Amino acid sequence: MQILKSFSIAAIAAVTLATPLAAAQKIGSVAQDFKLTDVNGKTVQLSQFRGKTVVLEWHNPGCPFVVKHYESGNMQATQKAARAQGAVWLTINSGAQGKQGHMSGAEAKIMMATQKFQSSNYLLDSKGLVGKAYSAKTTPHMYIIDGVGKLVYQGGIDDKPTANQRDIEGARNHVTAALTELKAGKSVSVAQSRPYGCSVKYAS
């Protein structure tokens, strides 16, 4: 591909792992591997967690739909419950530099401490390669990958697509429900739902 000629060797590797041409991950298919840098500058690769359930959460701190779930503590509670079941939770920021939600590693670390994140790690995807590879459309947009690496859920965190915290009560938390079913050895009853939130602020 012509576009690859302008990238460094490291960037080419990243594109190979997360090319936008492989968008629209399918339920039941092996989730595409990727590498991203975390807030400490460490490289994290999806495949290193093979054998464990992995939750991917697309994040934008400025999005009111994200604020709904973090100010209420709902997202942190969902993260904590997932990790208690042995899952790995990767929060991903695909906001491009200069656009809403973009954060440096240092800024993200402060935010995580202030908001008491319970995710396993926070990953930076400012070029949007991984977000586009997964066709992540909104913040939040949730994905669950099982221990053998197959995508078993993608969509919204719940079935109440509003920015109102009051709507959390009584909502079906699709992520918690799917993780509980997986833990019990069952198939995920709601494998796909409509994601809702702010559009991911990708690089132009």
C-alpha positions as CSV (number, residue, x, y, z in Angstrom):
1,M,0.0,0.0,0.0
2,Q,1.3,3.4,-1.0
3,I,0.5,5.0,2.3
4,L,2.8,2.7,4.2
5,K,5.9,4.2,2.5
6,S,5.6,7.4,4.6
7,F,5.5,5.6,8.0
8,S,8.5,4.5,10.1
9,I,9.0,0.8,10.7
10,A,7.2,1.1,14.1
11,A,4.2,2.8,12.5
12,I,4.1,0.2,9.8
13,A,3.8,-2.5,12.4
14,A,1.0,-0.6,14.1
15,V,-0.9,-0.3,10.8
16,T,-0.4,-4.0,10.2
17,L,-2.0,-4.8,13.5
18,A,-4.8,-2.3,13.2
19,T,-5.6,-1.3,9.7
20,P,-8.8,0.7,9.1
21,L,-9.4,-1.7,6.1
22,A,-10.2,-4.4,8.6
23,A,-13.0,-2.4,10.2
24,A,-16.3,-3.8,11.4
25,Q,-15.2,-6.6,13.6
26,K,-17.7,-9.4,13.5
27,I,-19.3,-11.2,16.4
28,G,-17.8,-14.7,16.7
29,S,-14.7,-13.8,14.8
30,V,-11.2,-13.5,16.2
31,A,-10.7,-9.9,17.3
32,Q,-8.0,-8.1,15.5
33,D,-4.8,-7.8,17.4
34,F,-3.3,-4.4,18.1
35,K,-0.5,-2.6,20.0
36,L,-0.9,0.8,21.8
37,T,1.0,2.8,24.2
38,D,-0.3,3.3,27.7
39,V,-0.1,6.4,30.0
40,N,3.3,5.3,31.2
41,G,4.7,4.9,27.7
42,K,4.6,1.1,27.9
43,T,3.5,-0.9,24.8
44,V,0.4,-3.0,25.4
45,Q,-0.7,-5.7,23.0
46,L,-4.1,-7.3,22.9
47,S,-2.8,-10.8,22.3
48,Q,-0.8,-10.7,25.5
49,F,-4.1,-11.2,27.4
50,R,-5.1,-14.4,25.5
51,G,-6.7,-16.8,27.9
52,K,-8.5,-13.9,29.7
53,T,-11.7,-12.0,28.9
54,V,-10.9,-8.5,27.7
55,V,-13.2,-5.5,27.7
56,L,-12.5,-2.5,25.4
57,E,-14.0,0.8,26.3
58,W,-13.7,3.9,24.0
59,H,-13.4,7.0,26.1
60,N,-13.6,10.8,25.7
61,P,-13.6,12.7,29.1
62,G,-15.4,15.7,27.5
63,C,-18.4,13.7,26.2
64,P,-21.5,14.1,28.3
65,F,-22.5,10.5,27.8
66,V,-19.1,9.5,29.3
67,V,-19.6,12.0,32.1
68,K,-22.9,10.3,32.8
69,H,-21.3,7.0,33.6
70,Y,-18.2,8.3,35.4
71,E,-19.8,11.0,37.6
72,S,-22.4,8.5,38.7
73,G,-19.7,5.9,39.4
74,N,-21.5,3.4,37.0
75,M,-18.5,2.9,34.7
76,Q,-16.1,2.5,37.6
77,A,-18.4,-0.1,39.3
78,T,-18.7,-2.0,36.0
79,Q,-14.9,-1.9,35.6
80,K,-14.4,-3.2,39.2
81,A,-17.0,-6.0,38.8
82,A,-15.3,-7.1,35.5
83,R,-11.9,-7.2,37.0
84,A,-13.2,-9.1,40.0
85,Q,-14.3,-11.8,37.6
86,G,-10.8,-11.9,36.2
87,A,-11.4,-9.8,33.1
88,V,-8.9,-7.3,31.7
89,W,-10.4,-3.8,31.0
90,L,-8.6,-1.6,28.5
91,T,-9.9,2.0,28.2
92,I,-8.9,3.5,24.8
93,N,-8.8,7.2,23.8
94,S,-8.8,7.7,20.0
95,G,-9.2,11.5,20.2
96,A,-6.9,13.2,17.8
97,Q,-4.5,15.9,18.9
98,G,-6.3,19.3,18.9
99,K,-9.8,17.7,19.2
100,Q,-12.1,17.2,22.2
101,G,-11.0,14.4,24.5
102,H,-7.4,14.1,23.4
103,M,-5.1,13.6,26.3
104,S,-1.4,13.1,27.0
105,G,-0.3,10.3,29.2
106,A,0.3,12.7,32.1
107,E,-3.1,14.2,31.7
108,A,-4.8,10.8,31.6
109,K,-3.0,9.6,34.7
110,I,-4.3,12.6,36.7
111,M,-7.8,12.1,35.3
112,M,-7.7,8.4,36.2
113,A,-6.6,9.1,39.8
114,T,-9.2,11.9,40.2
115,Q,-12.1,9.9,38.8
116,K,-10.9,6.7,40.5
117,F,-10.8,4.6,37.4
118,Q,-10.9,0.8,38.0
119,S,-9.8,-0.2,34.5
120,S,-6.7,-2.3,34.0
121,N,-5.0,0.3,31.7
122,Y,-5.6,3.4,29.7
123,L,-4.3,3.3,26.1
124,L,-3.6,6.2,23.7
125,D,-4.7,5.9,20.1
126,S,-4.4,9.5,18.8
127,K,-3.9,8.4,15.2
128,G,-7.2,6.5,15.5
129,L,-5.8,3.3,13.9
130,V,-7.2,0.9,16.5
131,G,-10.5,2.8,16.8
132,K,-11.1,2.7,13.1
133,A,-10.0,-1.0,12.9
134,Y,-12.8,-1.8,15.4
135,S,-15.2,0.7,13.8
136,A,-15.6,2.4,17.2
137,K,-18.2,5.1,16.6
138,T,-19.1,6.6,20.0
139,T,-17.8,7.3,23.4
140,P,-18.4,5.0,25.2
141,H,-18.4,2.1,22.7
142,M,-17.9,-1.3,24.3
143,Y,-16.4,-4.5,23.1
144,I,-15.9,-7.9,24.9
145,I,-13.4,-10.5,23.7
146,D,-13.4,-13.9,25.2
147,G,-10.4,-16.0,26.4
148,V,-9.9,-17.6,23.0
149,G,-9.8,-14.1,21.4
150,K,-13.2,-14.1,19.8
151,L,-15.4,-11.0,19.8
152,V,-18.6,-11.8,21.8
153,Y,-20.1,-8.4,22.4
154,Q,-20.0,-4.9,20.8
155,G,-22.3,-1.9,21.3
156,G,-23.5,0.3,24.1
157,I,-22.8,-0.1,27.8
158,D,-26.6,-0.4,28.4
159,D,-30.0,0.0,26.8
160,K,-30.7,3.6,27.9
161,P,-29.1,5.8,25.3
162,T,-29.3,9.2,27.1
163,A,-26.9,11.5,29.0
164,N,-29.1,11.5,32.0
165,Q,-27.7,9.8,35.1
166,R,-31.2,9.0,36.4
167,D,-31.6,6.6,33.5
168,I,-28.8,4.3,34.8
169,E,-31.2,2.9,37.4
170,G,-33.3,0.2,35.7
171,A,-31.1,0.0,32.6
172,R,-29.8,-3.3,31.4
173,N,-26.0,-3.2,31.7
174,H,-25.0,-5.2,28.6
175,V,-21.4,-5.5,29.7
176,T,-22.1,-6.8,33.1
177,A,-24.7,-9.2,31.8
178,A,-22.4,-10.5,29.1
179,L,-19.5,-11.0,31.5
180,T,-21.8,-12.9,33.9
181,E,-23.0,-15.2,31.1
182,L,-19.4,-15.9,30.0
183,K,-18.4,-16.6,33.6
184,A,-21.2,-19.2,33.8
185,G,-20.1,-20.8,30.6
186,K,-23.1,-19.5,28.6
187,S,-23.2,-17.8,25.3
188,V,-23.9,-14.0,25.4
189,S,-27.6,-13.5,24.9
190,V,-27.3,-9.9,23.7
191,A,-24.2,-10.0,21.5
192,Q,-24.7,-6.7,19.7
193,S,-26.5,-3.5,20.5
194,R,-26.6,0.1,19.2
195,P,-23.7,2.1,20.6
196,Y,-24.6,5.6,21.9
197,G,-22.7,8.7,22.9
198,C,-20.5,11.3,21.2
199,S,-18.8,10.5,18.0
200,V,-15.2,9.5,18.3
201,K,-13.0,12.5,17.5
202,Y,-10.7,10.9,14.9
203,A,-7.9,12.7,13.1
204,S,-9.1,14.3,9.8
